[in-house]
C-alpha cells in the first residue's frame, strides 16, 4: 500500500504520523484540508489532541490519490441532500 502522507507542517521539528490508508480510516478536516489517517485502517486510536494546531503538527496532509473513499467524500456535492442552515435571529 502506498503511504498516505504528502507533507507535514513543521516537519523539521516533529515526525508526522504516516500510515497507509485503508477501509475505515479516520481523517481530520482542518481549515478545509484533510489530515490523516489517524491509524492504519480501522484501528482504534486514543489520546489524540483535537486542536487544529495539534492535528496539523501530528498528521500529514492526506493524499486524496491514495484513498479512493476519501477522495469521493472530499469531492462530493452534498447540496442536494443537506438542507441550508436556518437564518440566525
C-alpha positions as CSV (number, residue, x, y, z in Angstrom):
1,X,0.0,0.0,0.0
2,X,1.1,3.5,-0.7
3,X,1.8,5.8,2.2
4,X,-1.0,8.4,2.6
5,X,1.2,11.3,3.7
6,X,2.4,14.1,1.4
7,X,3.7,16.6,3.8
8,X,3.5,17.7,7.4
9,X,3.6,21.2,8.9
10,X,6.8,21.8,11.0
11,X,8.2,18.5,9.7
12,X,11.8,19.5,10.6
13,X,10.9,19.7,14.3
14,X,8.5,16.7,14.6
15,X,8.0,13.5,12.8
16,X,4.5,13.2,11.3
17,X,2.4,10.1,11.6
18,X,2.2,8.4,8.2
19,X,0.0,5.3,7.8
20,X,-1.3,3.6,4.7
21,X,-4.9,4.4,4.0
22,X,-7.5,1.6,4.3
23,X,-11.1,0.8,4.8
24,X,-12.5,2.6,7.9
25,X,-9.6,5.2,8.1
26,X,-10.3,8.3,10.2
27,X,-9.3,11.7,8.8
28,X,-9.5,15.2,10.3
29,X,-10.6,18.3,8.4
30,X,-8.7,21.4,9.4
31,X,-9.5,24.7,7.6
32,X,-10.7,22.8,4.6
33,X,-7.7,20.5,4.4
34,X,-7.8,16.8,5.3
35,X,-5.1,15.3,7.6
36,X,-4.5,11.7,8.5
37,X,-5.3,8.8,8.6
38,X,-5.3,8.6,12.4
39,X,-4.1,4.9,12.2
40,X,-3.7,2.2,9.6
41,X,-7.2,1.0,8.5
42,X,-9.9,0.9,11.1
43,X,-7.7,0.5,14.1
44,X,-8.6,2.2,17.4
45,X,-6.6,5.3,18.4
46,X,-6.7,7.3,21.7
47,X,-5.2,10.4,23.3
48,X,-5.3,12.5,20.1
49,X,-5.5,16.2,20.8
50,X,-8.2,17.7,18.6
51,X,-6.9,21.3,18.5
52,X,-6.2,22.4,14.9
53,X,-2.5,23.1,15.5
54,X,-2.0,19.7,17.2
55,X,-3.6,17.8,14.3
56,X,-1.6,19.6,11.6
57,X,1.6,19.0,13.5
58,X,0.9,15.3,14.3
59,X,-0.6,14.2,11.0
60,X,0.5,14.6,7.4
61,X,-1.8,16.2,4.9
62,X,-3.9,13.4,3.3
63,X,-3.2,12.3,-0.2
64,X,-6.5,12.0,-2.0
65,X,-4.9,9.8,-4.7
66,X,-4.0,7.2,-2.1
67,X,-7.6,6.6,-0.7
68,X,-10.5,6.4,-3.2
69,X,-13.1,6.7,-0.4
70,X,-11.5,9.9,1.0
71,X,-11.3,11.4,-2.5
72,X,-15.0,10.6,-3.1
73,X,-16.1,12.2,0.2
74,X,-13.9,15.3,-0.2
75,X,-15.2,16.0,-3.7
76,X,-18.8,15.1,-3.1
77,X,-21.5,17.7,-3.6
78,X,-24.0,17.3,-0.7
79,X,-26.0,20.4,-1.6
80,X,-28.9,18.3,-2.8
81,X,-29.2,16.2,0.5
82,X,-28.2,18.8,3.1
83,X,-30.8,21.5,3.8
84,X,-29.5,25.0,4.0
85,X,-28.9,26.3,7.5
86,X,-31.7,28.3,9.1
87,X,-31.1,32.0,9.4
88,X,-30.0,33.2,12.8
89,X,-32.1,35.8,14.6
